[in-house]
Amino acid sequence: MDDKTLRARVMEQLEWDPQVDAAHIGVSAKDGAVTLIGHVSSYSQKLAAVQAAERVHGVKAVADELEVKLPRLQRS
């Protein structure tokens, strides 16, 4: 599978997974190695994103470069 197709399939998987908000996640792929970049709002989303990428056929390795940006509390 070529890198462009693999990247697209990983993005589709991230968007499909209800535990992941893929709005701020970027994906790159090179020879079966996928890199997730960007940010998510919780550690559980970070883990879910990596697991989603690992489920895609053709992914050999996942480099997790996601940053967790916790939502700020609103003061009244």
C-alpha positions, 0 to 999 in steps of 0.5 A: 500500500502506498503512503498516500492511501495508508495516510487516508485510511488512518485519517478515516479510522481516527474520524470514525472512532467515537473516542477520538476528536480528530479535528486537531490530529495530523497524519503522515506515513512513510513505508508503513510507519505512521506519525500522529501530530497535533493535539487532543484534549485528554490522555484517553484520547491520545491512547485511543488515537494511537490504538485506532492507527494501529488497527489499520491494515498496513501500519507497521509502527506508530510514532505518537507526537500528540500533545495533550492540551487540557481544556481550560476551566471557565470562571464565572 
